[in-house]
């Protein structure tokens, strides 16, 4: 029965076991199940958090392991490269061993710049053998280490792309054809220990404009510089006694040549067809020469020093004139393009 007392409060009194009481019991069961479900969810969430933490920690350990592994791999690769580089460099060169020294016998590199090692397998590299770089058209620059004494015959023949070469002072011998056909070579300095320039050593170096020959050289070989069209002036070193056959044949832009008093012989065709030649300046007596030496040099005049002998109105078909004073002769090629001079 429902009882109400004003508006301040109300109460419900229920008797018996009717539908309402049954509903209340069901509601209580539902509430208990809900609490149990909430507890289960909380337990699962706690377990998930714990597992998530474990997973995170394991993931962090794995990332650290991978970073360490990558670092170690990188170190190994760097070490391998460090140790492999000398072998790779040496692998570019074929070589032979003789009496505890190395001779470079061939080149298998890709061209560009080649730096010859000073030692291979602990033995000193002493020479560049015949045809070691023959016809290496892609070779552009070569550095020869100190310690090498000989550049062999045809060592760099037909290296048409070669523009520069560094020759150390240890080199004493440049053999025949050593740089013949190096059409792009523009400058070369022959070291002071060299005493002779071999036959055809710089033949057909068309772009050669600047070469320094030291006073130690006593012989310029046959056809040493033919068709070096870039040369415009030269001074023969003071210890040279003879100029070989065709030594400067067809150097068409060669205009002035200074010849020391040490020269006693100029051989066949030495300056043949140097059509741009205008002045030959002799410092000593007239050397031995035949009619082919200046063939085709129709504009040239031979100048000789007062007090010297053997001169007439002509020399080898060219007009002669006495010098009143010696022409100025540069002793170095540095900064002088188109000259061949002595140190």
Buried (B, 14 or more C-beta within 10 A) or exposed (E): EEEEEEEEEEEEEEEEEEEEEEEEEEEEEEEEEEEEEEEEEEEEEEEEEEEEEEEEEEEEEEEEEEEEEEEEEEEEEEEEEEEEEEEEBEEBBEBEEEEEBBBBBBBEBEBEEBBBBBEBEEBBBBBBBBBBBBEBEEBBBBEBBEBBBBBBBBBBBBBBBBBBBBBBEBBBBBBBBBBBBBBBBBBBBBBBBBBBBBBBBBBBBBBBBBBBBBBBBBBBBBBBBBBBBBBBBBBBBBBBEBBBBBBBBBBBBBBBBBBBEBBEEBBBBBBBBBBBBEBBBBBBBBBEBEEBBBBBBEEBBBBBBEEBEEBEEEBBBBEBEEBEEEEEBBEEBEEBEBBBBBB
